[in-house]
């Protein structure tokens, strides 16, 4: 396992989404792919998903990560994760277009629901279950694309700044139900 939380989280999210939502053709970090198209950038295949850890400084609509103190110089991090689902605007969706055409144009909403189902409540041993906190459309900002943005939060314990001599004394407890004998 990777020793850096965010690196491991991105890798695990990519794997989970690729397995559970195969309709998504491209999964990457949010690096401004819709705004800055350059010849050196990997071509994006749609539908695509961009993952980000937003900061309020750059996006006032989303919270930023917060940390609280724990023992042994550890911290509990509450981390927002943004998922930007992007689809081409190739199919008509207005009410007089043929129904099959409208369904194709609205398919990104089905993909969004599958993404939610794949992530809601999902966790691994190093972070708490993901919980959706927000969903919004940002298509107006990106002409030619249908864009939905989902926000999830999770928590993790960071003991990476703990002194070596105390790391061995940190215990994790879990609670198991008591079964009557």
C-alpha positions as CSV (number, residue, x, y, z in Angstrom):
1,X,0.0,0.0,0.0
2,X,1.2,3.5,-0.8
3,X,2.3,5.5,2.2
4,X,0.6,8.7,1.2
5,X,-3.1,8.9,1.8
6,X,-4.1,11.0,-1.2
7,X,-2.1,8.9,-3.7
8,X,-3.6,5.6,-2.4
9,X,-7.1,7.1,-2.3
10,X,-6.9,8.2,-6.0
11,X,-5.6,4.8,-7.1
12,X,-8.3,3.0,-5.2
13,X,-11.1,5.3,-6.4
14,X,-9.9,4.8,-10.0
15,X,-10.0,1.0,-9.6
16,X,-13.4,1.0,-7.9
17,X,-15.0,3.2,-10.4
18,X,-13.5,1.4,-13.4
19,X,-14.9,-1.9,-12.0
20,X,-18.3,-0.7,-11.0
21,X,-19.1,1.9,-13.7
22,X,-17.5,0.6,-16.9
23,X,-19.4,3.2,-18.9
24,X,-16.9,5.8,-17.7
25,X,-14.1,5.7,-20.3
26,X,-11.6,8.0,-18.7
27,X,-10.8,8.6,-15.0
28,X,-8.2,11.1,-14.0
29,X,-7.4,13.9,-11.5
30,X,-9.1,17.2,-12.3
31,X,-6.4,19.1,-14.0
32,X,-8.5,21.6,-15.9
33,X,-9.0,19.2,-18.9
34,X,-12.1,21.1,-20.1
35,X,-10.5,24.5,-19.9
36,X,-7.0,23.9,-21.2
37,X,-6.8,21.6,-24.2
38,X,-3.2,21.2,-25.2
39,X,-1.2,18.9,-27.6
40,X,0.7,17.4,-24.6
41,X,-2.4,16.4,-22.7
42,X,-3.7,12.8,-23.0
43,X,-6.9,12.9,-25.2
44,X,-10.0,12.6,-23.0
45,X,-12.5,9.9,-24.0
46,X,-16.1,10.6,-22.9
47,X,-17.9,9.9,-20.7
48,X,-15.1,11.0,-18.4
49,X,-14.7,11.5,-14.7
50,X,-12.3,13.9,-13.0
51,X,-11.5,13.5,-9.3
52,X,-10.4,16.5,-7.1
53,X,-9.9,17.4,-3.5
54,X,-11.3,21.0,-3.7
55,X,-10.2,24.0,-1.7
56,X,-12.6,26.7,-0.7
57,X,-10.0,29.3,-2.0
58,X,-10.6,28.0,-5.6
59,X,-14.2,26.9,-5.4
60,X,-16.4,28.6,-2.8
61,X,-19.2,26.1,-3.4
62,X,-17.2,23.3,-1.8
63,X,-15.6,22.8,1.6
64,X,-12.0,22.1,2.0
65,X,-10.3,19.4,4.1
66,X,-10.3,20.0,7.8
67,X,-8.2,18.3,10.5
68,X,-8.6,17.9,14.2
69,X,-6.0,16.8,16.8
70,X,-5.8,13.3,18.1
71,X,-3.3,11.7,20.5
72,X,0.4,11.0,19.6
73,X,0.6,14.0,17.2
74,X,-2.0,12.3,15.0
75,X,-4.9,14.1,13.2
76,X,-8.4,13.1,12.1
77,X,-8.9,14.5,8.6
78,X,-12.3,15.2,7.1
79,X,-11.8,15.1,3.3
80,X,-14.2,16.4,0.6
81,X,-13.8,14.6,-2.8
82,X,-15.2,16.1,-6.0
83,X,-16.2,13.9,-8.9
84,X,-16.9,15.7,-12.1
85,X,-18.8,13.5,-14.6
86,X,-18.5,14.9,-18.2
87,X,-20.3,13.7,-21.3
88,X,-20.3,15.0,-24.9
89,X,-23.4,17.0,-25.8
90,X,-24.0,14.9,-28.9
91,X,-27.6,14.0,-28.5
92,X,-30.7,16.2,-28.4
93,X,-32.7,16.3,-25.2
94,X,-35.5,18.8,-26.0
95,X,-39.1,17.6,-25.7
96,X,-39.8,17.3,-29.4
97,X,-36.7,15.2,-30.3
98,X,-37.3,11.5,-30.8
99,X,-37.5,9.6,-27.5
100,X,-34.6,7.3,-28.3
101,X,-32.4,10.4,-29.0
102,X,-33.4,12.0,-25.7
103,X,-32.6,8.8,-23.8
104,X,-29.1,8.8,-25.3
105,X,-28.7,12.4,-24.4
106,X,-29.8,11.8,-20.8
107,X,-27.6,8.6,-20.4
108,X,-25.1,10.6,-18.4
109,X,-27.7,10.8,-15.6
110,X,-27.9,7.0,-15.5
111,X,-24.1,6.9,-15.2
112,X,-24.2,9.4,-12.4
113,X,-26.6,7.2,-10.5
114,X,-24.3,4.2,-11.0
115,X,-21.4,6.3,-9.8
116,X,-23.4,7.2,-6.6
117,X,-24.2,3.5,-6.0
118,X,-20.6,2.5,-6.4
119,X,-19.3,5.1,-4.0
120,X,-22.0,5.7,-1.4
121,X,-21.0,3.8,1.8
122,X,-17.8,2.3,0.2
123,X,-14.7,2.3,2.3
124,X,-11.4,0.6,2.8
125,X,-9.4,-0.1,5.9
126,X,-7.8,3.3,5.9
127,X,-10.8,5.6,5.4
128,X,-14.4,5.8,6.6
129,X,-17.4,5.1,4.3
130,X,-17.9,7.7,1.6
131,X,-21.0,9.8,1.9
132,X,-22.5,12.0,-0.8
133,X,-23.1,15.5,0.4
134,X,-23.9,17.4,-2.8
135,X,-24.7,17.0,-6.5
136,X,-25.0,19.8,-9.0
137,X,-25.0,20.6,-12.7
138,X,-22.1,22.7,-14.0
139,X,-22.9,22.3,-17.7
140,X,-23.4,26.1,-18.2
141,X,-19.7,26.6,-17.5
142,X,-18.6,24.1,-20.2
143,X,-20.3,24.6,-23.6
144,X,-20.6,21.4,-25.6
145,X,-20.5,19.1,-22.5
146,X,-23.0,17.8,-20.0
147,X,-21.4,18.1,-16.6
148,X,-22.5,16.8,-13.2
149,X,-20.5,17.3,-10.1
150,X,-20.9,15.1,-7.0
151,X,-19.3,15.8,-3.7
152,X,-18.5,13.0,-1.2
153,X,-16.8,13.2,2.2
154,X,-14.7,10.7,4.1
155,X,-12.4,10.7,7.1
156,X,-9.0,9.2,7.9
157,X,-6.5,9.1,10.7
158,X,-3.1,10.5,9.9
159,X,-0.3,9.4,12.2
160,X,2.4,10.1,9.7
161,X,3.8,13.0,11.9
162,X,3.9,10.8,15.0
163,X,7.3,10.3,16.5
164,X,8.7,6.9,15.7
165,X,8.9,5.9,19.4
166,X,5.1,6.4,19.9
167,X,3.9,4.9,16.6
168,X,4.2,1.4,18.0
169,X,2.0,2.3,20.9
170,X,-1.0,3.4,18.8
171,X,-3.8,0.9,18.9
172,X,-6.9,0.6,16.7
173,X,-9.9,-0.8,18.3
174,X,-13.0,-2.3,16.7
175,X,-16.2,-3.3,18.3
176,X,-17.8,-6.6,17.6
177,X,-21.3,-7.4,18.7
178,X,-21.5,-9.7,21.8
179,X,-23.3,-12.9,20.9
180,X,-25.1,-14.7,23.8
181,X,-23.7,-18.2,24.5
